[in-house]
């Protein structure tokens, strides 16, 4: 319950702060409502991410849930490859692989080894 309330107020106050900054420094170019579709989708995904993480804590330990949530960068890389046609070089692929291995190693329950 506390975690859900924390997430709610985090995003609520983030919207207030972001709106204030936007009002102070907004661009002079008009913004069409259709340009706000992707930010809305991203915001919904972020809220669902926090909500599902908090729900997972009811069934699994935080030491297992946190590394699973830390793998979100894989989705970012996949989207960059698919939509932006970015191709990570060998060094980038090595970094991605090492990050995945590190997160998996951190998430291994030491009591079962």
Secondary structure as GFF3:
##gff-version 3
##sequence-region A 1 113
A	DSSP	alpha_helix	2	25	.	.	.	ID=ss1
A	DSSP	three_ten_helix	33	36	.	.	.	ID=ss2
A	DSSP	alpha_helix	37	56	.	.	.	ID=ss3
A	DSSP	alpha_helix	62	69	.	.	.	ID=ss4
A	DSSP	three_ten_helix	70	72	.	.	.	ID=ss5
A	DSSP	alpha_helix	73	83	.	.	.	ID=ss6
A	DSSP	alpha_helix	90	107	.	.	.	ID=ss7
A	DSSP	three_ten_helix	110	112	.	.	.	ID=ss8
###
